[in-house]
Amino acid sequence: MINRRGFFAIAAAGATSALAACSTGSSSDKASSATSGSAGSAGSGAGFPVTIKHALGTAKLEKAPTKVVTAGWSDADILLALGVVPVAAPAITWGGNAAKSSDWFDAKLKEVGGKAPERYSDADGTPVDKVAQYQPDFISGTNSGLKQAEYDKLTKIAPTLAYPTYPYGTSWQESTKMIAEALGKKDEGEKVISDTQAKVKAALDKHPELKGKSVAWVYFDAAKLNSITVYTLNDNRPRGLADFGLKTPSFVTKASQGAKTFSTELSAEKASELDADIVVFDAVDAKTTKKITSDKLLSQIPAFKKGSYLALTDQKASETMASPTPLSIPVAIDTFLPKLAEAAKKA
């Protein structure tokens, strides 16, 4: 099984193989964030203490947090969508910019105001000692890969919120609800969700060619094309595709049954069984794409035969869907969805 962190590490190192990888705050939110650069825009205190159960334990916040550190790659986006600027967050290496952030995060930060969070490396897991240096009063990792041992150490620093089921398996909607509750901003969270869903619906109306199409997101190791890694329904890529109104192909549904991980492997000899109208995969460049699609076994994939595939060589377009958030989804509508619609025309 391929580790999700491994995918991002491969891309960050510049490997030649393919990678498997809004709502605004209120005016008071903006003012608070702009002066502190921290989570000063969290709820005023109503509804506290808050207790939230998750897969690794229970997070209990006695009052609205003021200094938040995030784990995982999507929690920071959701905090900012709620008008809260984290003091520290993981560095974005896949699809990130020179500041180890994302363009959509930086654009929202400019709108909300405040100091950019310090970016730390989590390539080897969440660095507990580093997190402690930020002196947070809340640690948010709803869509992270936190392990029990890491979580146990983090809870000694501050209340820590992990994923509700599986590592990296939390939908952006669920993450938004959990984080909004922890911040005392439930109503704002619901508005972020509804506003984002409205944008998705409006975008779909402009791409009728996607209606009724089934789409799978897979991964190929260009150095070893004897297997196909299929993202299961525990992963946010298939979830994001479903949010765009696309169908889940039967082989993905079958591969997801009983799965507790974000991906599973199929032999390349079963390539003809990938019954999706469209297949999406990450590739470094056109040369890598051709190597994959012309492979003796992989070329039997129906979408490859029809040309109805989307090979993503743009890391930023890929990252908008790898861990979709209320900040990245509007960007995906502009950069990812039109490419997907072009592939759909060939299906």
C-alpha positions in Angstrom: 0.0 0.0 0.0 1.3 3.5 -0.9 1.5 6.0 1.9 -0.3 9.3 1.1 2.7 11.2 2.5 4.9 9.3 0.2 3.0 10.6 -2.8 3.7 14.2 -1.8 7.3 13.4 -0.9 7.9 11.9 -4.3 6.5 15.0 -6.1 8.4 17.4 -3.8 11.7 15.7 -4.7 10.9 16.1 -8.4 10.6 12.4 -9.2 10.0 11.5 -12.9 7.0 9.2 -12.1 3.4 10.3 -11.8 2.0 11.5 -8.5 -1.1 10.1 -6.8 -1.5 13.1 -4.8 -15.9 30.5 0.0 -17.0 32.1 2.5 -15.5 35.3 4.0 -15.3 36.1 7.7 -17.3 39.0 9.2 -15.8 42.5 9.5 -15.1 41.8 13.1 -13.3 38.6 12.1 -11.1 40.6 9.7 -10.2 43.3 12.3 -9.3 40.8 15.0 -7.1 38.7 12.6 -5.5 41.7 11.1 -4.2 42.9 14.5 -3.1 39.6 16.0 -2.3 37.2 13.1 -3.6 34.5 15.4 -7.0 32.9 16.0 -8.4 35.9 17.7 -11.5 35.8 15.6 -12.9 32.6 17.2 -16.3 32.6 18.9 -16.9 34.9 21.8 -17.5 32.2 24.3 -21.1 31.2 23.9 -21.5 27.4 23.8 -18.3 26.6 25.6 -17.0 24.3 26.9 -17.1 22.2 23.7 -16.4 18.5 23.6 -15.8 16.7 20.3 -15.2 13.0 19.9 -12.9 11.7 17.2 -11.0 8.6 16.2 -8.1 9.1 18.6 -9.9 10.5 21.6 -11.9 13.5 22.7 -11.1 17.2 22.3 -12.5 19.5 25.0 -12.1 23.2 24.8 -13.1 25.3 27.8 -13.2 28.5 25.8 -12.7 29.8 22.3 -9.1 29.3 21.2 -6.8 32.2 20.4 -3.7 30.4 19.0 -4.3 27.5 16.7 -1.7 25.2 15.1 -2.9 22.9 12.3 -1.8 19.4 11.3 -2.6 18.0 7.9 -3.0 20.1 4.7 -6.6 21.3 4.7 -7.3 22.4 8.3 -5.5 25.7 7.7 -7.7 26.5 4.7 -10.9 25.8 6.7 -9.8 27.9 9.6 -9.1 30.8 7.3 -12.4 30.3 5.5 -14.0 30.9 9.0 -12.0 34.1 9.4 -9.3 32.5 11.7 -5.6 32.7 10.9 -3.6 29.8 12.4 -0.2 30.7 13.9 1.5 27.7 12.3 0.6 25.1 9.6 2.4 22.4 7.6 4.5 23.4 4.6 2.7 22.8 1.3 5.2 21.0 -0.9 2.9 19.5 -3.6 1.1 22.3 -5.4 2.4 24.9 -3.1 4.2 28.2 -3.9 7.5 29.7 -2.9 6.2 30.6 0.5 5.3 26.9 1.1 1.7 28.0 1.1 -1.0 27.8 -1.5 -2.1 30.6 -3.8 -5.7 30.3 -2.6 -4.7 30.5 1.0 -2.6 33.6 0.4 -5.4 35.3 -1.5 -7.8 34.7 1.3 -5.3 35.8 3.9 -4.9 39.1 2.1 -8.7 39.5 2.2 -9.0 38.6 5.9 -5.9 40.3 7.1 -3.3 39.0 9.6 0.1 37.5 9.7 0.9 34.5 7.6 1.3 31.3 9.6 4.7 29.9 10.1 5.1 26.8 7.9 6.7 23.7 9.4 7.7 20.4 7.8 5.7 17.4 8.6 7.4 15.1 6.1 8.3 12.7 8.9 5.0 13.1 10.8 3.8 16.0 13.0 6.9 17.4 14.9 5.5 17.5 18.4 8.4 19.6 19.9 8.1 22.1 17.1 4.3 22.4 17.6 5.0 23.0 21.3 7.2 26.0 20.5 4.1 27.9 19.1 2.3 27.5 22.5 -1.1 26.8 20.9 -4.3 26.6 22.9 -5.8 24.3 20.2 -4.4 21.9 17.6 -6.6 21.1 14.6 -5.9 18.0 12.5 -9.3 16.8 11.3 -7.9 15.7 7.9 -4.4 14.7 9.0 -2.4 11.5 9.3 -1.9 11.8 13.1 -0.9 8.6 14.8 -2.1 7.7 18.3 1.4 8.2 19.8 1.6 11.7 18.2 -1.9 12.6 19.3 -1.2 11.5 22.9 1.8 13.8 23.0 0.0 16.7 21.4 -2.8 16.6 23.9 -0.3 17.4 26.6 0.3 20.7 24.8 -3.3 21.7 24.0 -6.7 20.2 23.1 -6.2 18.3 19.8 -8.8 17.5 17.3 -8.1 14.5 15.0 -10.1 12.8 12.2 -13.5 11.2 12.9 -12.7 7.9 11.2 -9.6 7.4 9.0 -6.4 9.3 8.4 -6.8 11.7 5.5 -10.3 10.5 5.1 -12.4 13.5 6.3 -14.5 15.3 3.8 -14.2 19.1 3.7 -17.8 19.4 4.9 -17.1 17.3 8.0 -13.9 19.1 8.7 -15.6 22.4 8.4 -18.3 21.4 10.9 -15.8 20.0 13.4 -13.5 23.0 13.3 -16.4 25.5 13.4 -17.7 23.8 16.5 -14.3 23.9 18.1 -14.1 27.7 17.4 -17.6 28.4 18.6 -18.6 29.4 15.0 -21.2 26.8 14.0 -23.4 29.2 12.1 -20.4 30.5 10.1 -19.4 26.9 9.4 -22.8 26.1 7.9 -22.6 29.2 5.8 -19.2 28.3 4.4 -20.5 24.9 3.4 -23.7 26.2 1.8 -21.8 29.0 -0.1 -19.2 26.5 -1.4 -21.9 24.0 -2.5 -23.7 26.8 -4.3 -20.6 27.6 -6.3 -20.2 24.0 -7.2 -23.8 23.8 -8.4 -23.4 26.9 -10.5 -20.2 25.6 -12.1 -21.9 22.2 -13.0 -24.7 24.1 -14.8 -22.0 25.4 -17.2 -20.6 21.9 -17.9 -23.6 19.7 -18.9 -21.2 17.3 -20.7 -20.2 16.0 -17.2 -23.8 14.9 -16.3 -24.1 11.2 -15.8 -20.4 10.5 -16.4 -18.4 8.2 -14.1 -14.9 9.2 -13.1 -12.1 7.4 -11.3 -8.9 8.9 -9.9 -5.9 6.5 -10.0 -2.1 6.5 -9.6 0.6 5.0 -11.8 4.2 4.6 -10.8 5.8 5.3 -14.2 8.9 3.4 -13.2 6.9 0.2 -12.5 3.7 -0.1 -14.5 2.6 -3.5 -13.3 0.0 -2.2 -10.9 -2.7 0.5 -10.6 -3.4 2.3 -7.4 -7.1 3.2 -7.1 -8.2 5.9 -4.7 -11.0 4.5 -2.6 -14.1 6.3 -1.3 -12.2 7.0 1.9 -10.1 9.5 -0.1 -11.1 13.1 -0.8 -10.4 12.9 -4.5 -13.3 10.5 -5.2 -15.4 12.5 -2.8 -14.5 15.7 -4.6 -15.5 14.2 -7.9 -18.8 13.1 -6.4 -19.4 16.6 -5.1 -19.1 17.7 -8.8 -22.0 15.5 -9.6 -20.0 12.7 -11.1 -20.7 9.0 -10.7 -18.4 6.5 -8.9 -17.5 3.6 -11.2 -18.3 0.1 -10.0 -14.6 -1.0 -9.7 -14.0 1.9 -7.3 -17.1 1.0 -5.2 -15.9 -2.6 -5.1 -12.4 -1.7 -4.2 -13.7 0.5 -1.4 -15.8 -2.1 0.3 -14.4 -2.8 3.7 -11.3 -0.6 3.0 -9.9 1.4 5.8 -7.3 3.2 3.8 -7.3 5.8 1.1 -6.1 3.6 -1.7 -5.9 0.0 -2.9 -3.9 -1.8 -5.6 -5.0 -3.7 -8.7 -2.9 -5.7 -11.1 -2.3 -4.0 -14.4 -3.6 -7.2 -16.0 -7.0 -6.0 -14.9 -6.7 -2.7 -16.7 -9.7 -3.5 -19.0 -11.9 -3.8 -15.9 -11.5 -0.1 -15.1 -15.0 0.8 -16.3 -14.9 4.6 -15.8 -16.0 7.0 -18.5 -13.1 9.2 -17.4 -9.8 8.4 -15.7 -7.9 11.0 -13.8 -4.2 10.6 -12.9 -1.2 12.8 -12.1 1.8 12.9 -14.4 4.9 14.9 -14.4 4.9 15.7 -18.1 3.6 14.7 -21.5 6.4 12.1 -21.9 5.3 10.4 -18.7 1.7 10.5 -19.8 2.5 8.8 -23.1 4.5 6.2 -21.3 1.5 5.3 -19.1 -1.2 5.5 -21.7 0.7 3.5 -24.3 1.8 0.7 -22.0 0.9 -2.7 -23.3 -1.4 -3.6 -20.4 -2.5 -0.1 -19.2 -3.5 0.8 -22.8 -6.5 -1.6 -22.3 -8.1 0.9 -19.9 -11.3 1.9 -21.7 -10.8 5.6 -21.1 -7.3 5.4 -22.6 -8.7 3.8 -25.7 -11.3 6.6 -26.1 -8.9 9.3 -25.1 -11.3 10.3 -22.3 -8.6 10.7 -19.6 -7.2 13.6 -17.7 -3.5 13.6 -17.1 -2.7 16.3 -14.6 0.7 17.8 -15.1 -0.2 21.0 -13.2 0.5 20.4 -9.5 -1.7 23.3 -8.4 -4.7 22.1 -10.3 -4.2 18.6 -8.8 -3.8 19.9 -5.3 -7.1 21.8 -5.4 -8.8 18.4 -5.5 -6.3 16.3 -3.6 -7.5 17.9 -0.3 -10.4 20.0 -1.4 -11.4 22.9 0.9 -13.8 25.9 0.7 -10.7 27.9 -0.5 -9.4 25.4 -3.1 -12.8 24.4 -4.6 -13.4 27.7 -6.3 -9.9 27.5 -7.8 -10.7 23.9 -8.9 -13.8 25.2 -10.6 -11.6 27.4 -12.8 -8.6 25.1 -13.3 -9.6 21.5 -12.9 -13.3 21.3 -13.9 -12.8 22.7 -17.5 -10.1 20.1 -18.1 -12.4 17.4 -16.8 -15.2 18.6 -19.0 -12.9 18.3 -22.1 -12.1 14.7 -21.2 -15.9 14.1 -20.8 -16.5 15.1 -24.4 -14.4 12.2 -25.6 -16.3 9.7 -23.4 
